[in-house]
């Protein structure tokens, strides 16, 4: 009996516990290096001409150092917030934002980094034409693997289109930073790619708008601030996506999104950048919140004072 007790709580038990911890850590480290090796192999497969395109992104590194920026998602709450405030701000928009009926300004940067935009059909081409007509000054980001298709069909204006190489999984936190001239770990959502771009450009703080992420509230709905879908009848929705067929699979998908946000938060912390959620409502609880309208209250008061003084 004393031997069993010693084995459980004494030196032998301690040794077994230490051995188990060592094996677990070794296994986790081996898995991490395996994923980094796969990521390195993916970079090695990027052709030289695509690397040349990515090298153009060096011009964006710390371009907005210390300047605040707003990253806009397309959740239904965006229709309830006054985005006229953002006309003179640095903004990162994506996907169907160009459909907003109240927008009187153009985004600074616009991301269409989801491959669904570049499927070979008339709906996608029409949507891209519509985007470019409404956003005539925004600098655009698209997936580098579609560069030839974009040029062949003149889908995006070459002079203001830049590219990203996206691979791997952001949720795995393989690297502590982001570099748009190399592979960017793939986020589950384009809005997370937008945040990474803002981080690379040195923006601080970064405010989030329209990040409702309310899918678990009612999995039968996939709402935006605008009626209808992003592209065509079903493109840009989750119709037919196996991830959205049961509450369980949807829960797992949302967990993947949250883990990716945790990776984004680590990168922001390393860069000493605060990410603040200014969304009206919503479920994203990984970042501190603020009152969006309060960000502009002082500016509006100053404008009124100037007008009243006749200045």
Secondary structure, 3 states (H helix, E strand, C coil): CHHHHHHHHCHHHHHHHHHHHHHHHHHHHHHHHHHHHHHHHHHHCCCHHHHHHHHHHHHHCCCCCCCCEEEECCCHHHHHCCHHHHHHCEEEEEHHHHHCCCCCCCCCEEEECCHHHHCCCHHHHHHHHHHHHHCCCCEEEEEHHHHHHHHHCCCCCHHHEEEEEEECCHHHCCCCCCCCCCEEECCCCHHHHHHHHHHHCCCCCEEEECCCCCHHHCCCCCCCCCCCCCCCCCCCCCCCCHHHCCHHHHHHHHHHHHHHHHHHHHHHHHCCCCEEECCCCCCCCCCEECCCCHHHHHHHHHHHHHHHCCC
